[in-house]
Amino acid sequence: MGSILEMVGQGGRKQTIQRLFLRNIQRGLVTLPPLFQDLVRDVYESEGGGGETVSQVAVCLVCGEKIARISSGSVLSYRPCVSHARSCGAGLGIFLLLSKSSVMLVQDLWVAHWGSPFLDQYGEEDFGLLRGHKLFLDAARYSSLNELWNSQNLRRWNANKWKKVEAIP
């Protein structure tokens, strides 16, 4: 009989939990298009829009799935993302909020806003998409976000920016 740290993988092969864990974190975040507007278009064309508006959608940067949210500004709006993080990343998640062009980090019942991997021609974020400038993927920023994901300890980033979400059933 194998040790407690062994589990049966696909095809009946035994793999250690550590090996499975390392394989998952080395996967990295999804590839994003170079323009923010292309991402928004791709999200809506791939799903036919789904009836949601941009203000109601987040994209999981771990798996690429579109997550419907309720109105922003309410702690309840985080629930679908926190629930998805449980199933997708064992409680860890990184989501791009399309209405704000900003990233939301999730670790267990804690959330924080990270900023945006998309910058305008002047190297500035357009939080809330208020200025209407074209936004370009900044490779260095996205690489930094990917490194944070690979650390599997999102809460090490700027601890005073995290807030706790109510318990989610």
N, C-alpha and C positions, 0 to 999 in steps of 0.2 A: 504494500500500500504506500502511496506517495505521501509527501509531507503536506502540511496544511497550506503551504504557500504554492502548491501546484494545483492547477485546474485544467480541465480538458478543453482544448481549443478546437477549431474546425478540423475535421478529418480525424478526430480522436487523439491528436497529439497533445502532450502535456506541455504547458507553458507556465512559467512562474508568473505570479502577479506582478513582480517587478518588471519583467520583460514586457508584459502587456501594457503596463503603465508607461514605460519608456517609448514603446511603439506609438502610443496615442499622443504623447506630448511632442514627439518629433514630427508629427504630421503637419503642424503649423496651421496658420489661418488661411482662409480661402484667398484666392487671387482676385484682386479688385481691378476694374477697368481704369484706364488713365484719367477719364473724365467722370465727375460725379453725375452729370446729367445722363451719361450712358448707363450708369448703374441704376438710376431711377427708372429709366426707360426699360432696361432689361428686366427689372423686378416686375414691372407691370405687364410687360408683354409676355413673359414666361408664364404668368399665372392668370392672364386675362384680366388683371386688375383686382379680381376677387371682391369688388365692392368697397374696398377700403380706400381712404384718401391717404396722401403722403403723411399727414399728421397722425395716422393710426398705425404706421408700419415701422418695424425694426427688422434688420437683417442680421441673422446670426453669423458672425464672422468665423465661427468654428466649422459649421456645416453648410452655410449658405442658405438656410431655410428662411422664408419670409414669416415673420411673427406679427400677427395682428395685435395691436394695443388699443386701449381705450384712450380717451382724451388725455393729453399730457398735462402736467401740473398737479396730478393726484398721485398719491402713493400707490393707489390701486392700479395705476397704469403700468407699474413695474411687474405686476403679478404674472402676466403671460411670459415675460422674459425670464423671470426667476424660475417659473415652472419648466420652461424649455431648458434652462441651464441645468436643472436637476437631471433631466433625461439625456441631454446631449453631452454635457461635460462634467457629470458627477457633482453638480453644484457650482461649477465655474462657467462663466459665459462672458462673451464679448459681443456686443450688439451695436450696429450702426443705426442710429435713429435718423431716418430719412428726412423728417421735417426739420431737423436741426443741423444736419450734417455733423453730428457729434457721436462719440462712442460712449456707450454705457458699459461699465464693468459690473459683473455680478459675481459675488462669492457667498454662497449659502444664502442668507437673508440680508446681505449687505449689498448696497449699490453705490456707485460713484460715477461721475461724468469725467471722462478722460480728456476730451478735446476732439480734434478731427484729424484724420489722416489726409484730408483734402484741403488744399490751400489755394488762395487766388494767385494771380500773377505777381502780387507784391509780397507773397509769403505769409499772408495773414489768413486766419480762419474767418469764416462767415457764419458764425453761430446763429442759427435761426433763419439762415438764408435771406437776410434782410437787404443786403447790398446788391444782390443779383449778379455778382461777378461769376465768370466761369471758374469752376474749382477743379484743380488738378491733383492727382494722387502724389503725395510726397513720399518717395521711397524710403527715406531715412526715418520719417515718423512711423510709417507702417512697419518697418523693420523693428523699431523700438517697441511697438505694440506687440509684435510677434514674439520678441524676446520676453516681454512681460508674460505673455501667454505660456511660453515654454517653461517659465519659472514655476508655474502652477501655484503661485502665491500672489494673487492679484492684490490682496490687501496690503502688501508691502509698499504699494505705490501710494504716496501721499495720504497717510492714514487719517488726517483730519478732514478729508473730503468725503468720507464714507458715511452713509446713513442707513439705519436699520429699517427694513420693511417689516410690516406686520407678519405674523405667522401665516403661512399659506398652507392650506390643507392638502 
